[in-house]
Amino acid sequence: MSSLHQLIINCKKRDLKSQSEIYHLFAGKLFALCLKYSKTKQAAEDSLQDAFITIFNKIDQFKFKGSFEGWMKRIVINTALQTYRQKNILNLVEENYPEEVVVDIDEEGLTLSFLLKIIQELPERYRMVFNLYVLDGYSHKEIAGMLGIAEGTSKSNLSRARLILKEKIESNQQHKTAGLI
């Protein structure tokens, strides 16, 4: 296998073998990222395919400054968000919710698969803001710009997402305590 630097140079020359190697090197990680922003596995697969088309079409813009993987992740996130902007899912009347929601949980009772499941079940507009803010570290100002919403709407969407997650976690723990799970 060639070095990553050489693969990128070859991709800039439209070398299909190098594009295939780049795809196989990063598809798994980028697919996981697509899943965070997609309602279904099929939607995540579509986003991944669209993102790789964009990556290879814009690879000339990568100037070897910073991480290539980081550059690709930004394209993947923007591709996934574009899908939702086109559907107008994110148009929402601004709501006022408390800024912080504190969740008192028994961490031993939570599995990663349960947490991923309940995040995936969030309404799209809440899941997008939650993922961008909590999992990917974007500010509310950046999220507002990316999604075309007000900064206050981003904050209220995050707060609402946290409330929903808190309720699901508490319900799950109550069911475990009662022996229902």
C-alpha positions in Angstrom: 0.0 0.0 0.0 1.2 3.5 -0.8 1.7 6.2 1.7 -1.3 8.4 2.3 0.5 11.4 0.9 1.2 9.6 -2.3 -2.4 8.3 -2.5 -3.7 11.8 -2.2 -1.4 13.0 -5.0 -2.5 10.1 -7.2 -6.2 10.9 -6.4 -5.6 14.5 -7.6 -4.5 12.8 -10.9 -7.8 10.9 -10.9 -6.2 7.6 -10.3 -9.0 5.1 -9.7 -6.8 2.6 -7.8 -5.7 5.3 -5.4 -9.3 6.5 -5.0 -10.3 2.9 -4.1 -7.5 2.6 -1.5 -8.6 5.9 0.1 -12.1 4.7 0.1 -11.2 1.4 1.8 -8.9 3.2 4.3 -11.6 5.6 5.5 -15.0 4.3 4.6 -15.6 2.5 8.0 -14.8 5.6 10.1 -16.7 7.9 7.8 -19.7 5.6 7.6 -19.9 5.7 11.4 -20.0 9.4 11.2 -22.8 9.3 8.6 -24.8 7.0 10.9 -24.8 9.8 13.5 -26.5 12.1 11.2 -28.8 9.7 9.4 -32.1 8.2 10.4 -31.5 4.9 8.7 -28.6 2.7 7.6 -29.6 3.3 3.9 -29.6 7.1 4.4 -26.1 6.8 5.9 -24.9 4.7 3.0 -26.3 7.3 0.6 -24.6 10.1 2.5 -21.3 8.3 2.5 -21.5 7.7 -1.3 -22.3 11.4 -1.9 -19.5 12.5 0.4 -16.9 10.4 -1.4 -18.0 11.8 -4.7 -17.5 15.3 -3.2 -14.2 14.3 -1.7 -12.8 13.1 -5.0 -14.2 16.0 -6.9 -12.7 18.5 -4.5 -9.5 16.7 -3.6 -7.5 19.4 -5.4 -8.6 21.8 -2.7 -6.7 19.7 0.0 -3.3 21.5 0.4 -1.7 19.1 2.9 -2.3 21.5 5.7 -4.0 19.8 8.6 -5.4 16.3 8.8 -6.7 14.7 5.6 -9.1 12.7 7.7 -10.4 15.9 9.4 -10.9 17.5 6.0 -12.9 14.5 4.8 -15.0 14.4 8.0 -16.0 18.0 7.4 -17.2 17.1 3.9 -19.1 14.1 5.3 -20.9 16.2 8.0 -21.7 18.9 5.4 -23.0 16.3 3.0 -25.3 14.7 5.7 -26.5 18.1 6.8 -27.3 19.2 3.2 -29.7 16.3 2.9 -31.7 17.6 5.9 -31.5 21.2 4.8 -33.1 20.2 1.5 -35.9 18.4 3.3 -36.6 21.5 5.5 -36.6 19.2 8.5 -34.7 21.8 10.5 -37.1 24.7 10.2 -38.4 25.0 13.7 -40.0 27.7 15.8 -37.6 28.8 18.5 -38.4 27.2 21.9 -37.2 28.2 25.3 -35.8 25.4 27.4 -33.3 25.4 30.3 -29.7 25.6 29.0 -28.4 22.6 30.9 -30.1 19.3 31.6 -28.5 17.2 34.4 -28.9 13.5 34.1 -28.3 11.4 37.2 -27.6 7.9 35.8 -26.3 4.6 36.9 -23.6 4.2 34.3 -23.2 0.5 34.8 -26.7 0.0 33.6 -26.2 1.8 30.2 -24.7 0.1 27.2 -23.2 1.8 24.2 -25.8 0.2 22.0 -28.6 1.6 24.1 -27.1 5.1 24.1 -26.6 5.0 20.3 -30.1 3.7 19.8 -31.8 6.5 21.8 -29.6 9.1 20.1 -30.7 7.7 16.7 -34.3 7.9 17.8 -34.2 11.6 18.4 -36.1 13.8 15.9 -33.7 14.8 13.1 -33.4 18.5 14.1 -32.5 17.5 17.7 -30.2 14.7 16.7 -28.3 17.0 14.3 -27.7 19.7 16.9 -26.9 17.1 19.6 -24.3 15.3 17.5 -22.7 18.6 16.2 -22.5 20.1 19.7 -21.9 17.2 22.0 -20.1 14.6 19.8 -18.3 16.8 17.3 -17.6 19.9 19.4 -19.1 22.6 17.2 -20.3 25.9 18.9 -24.0 27.0 18.7 -22.9 29.8 16.4 -21.2 27.3 14.0 -24.2 25.0 14.2 -26.6 27.9 13.4 -24.6 28.7 10.3 -24.3 25.1 9.2 -28.0 24.4 9.6 -29.4 27.8 8.6 -31.1 28.3 12.0 -30.9 30.9 14.8 -28.3 30.4 17.5 -31.1 30.4 20.1 -32.8 27.6 18.1 -29.6 25.6 18.2 -29.5 26.0 22.0 -33.1 25.1 22.5 -32.8 22.0 20.2 -29.9 20.8 22.2 -31.7 21.3 25.5 -34.8 19.5 24.1 -32.6 16.6 22.9 -31.0 16.3 26.3 -34.5 16.3 28.0 -35.7 13.5 25.7 -32.5 11.5 26.3 -32.8 12.0 30.0 -36.4 10.8 30.0 -35.4 7.7 28.0 -32.5 6.9 30.3 -34.6 7.4 33.4 -37.4 5.2 32.0 -34.9 2.5 31.1 -33.4 2.6 34.6 -36.8 2.4 36.2 -37.7 -0.6 34.1 -34.4 -2.3 35.2 -35.1 -1.5 38.8 -38.6 -2.9 38.6 -37.2 -6.0 36.8 -39.0 -5.3 33.6 -35.9 -5.4 31.5 
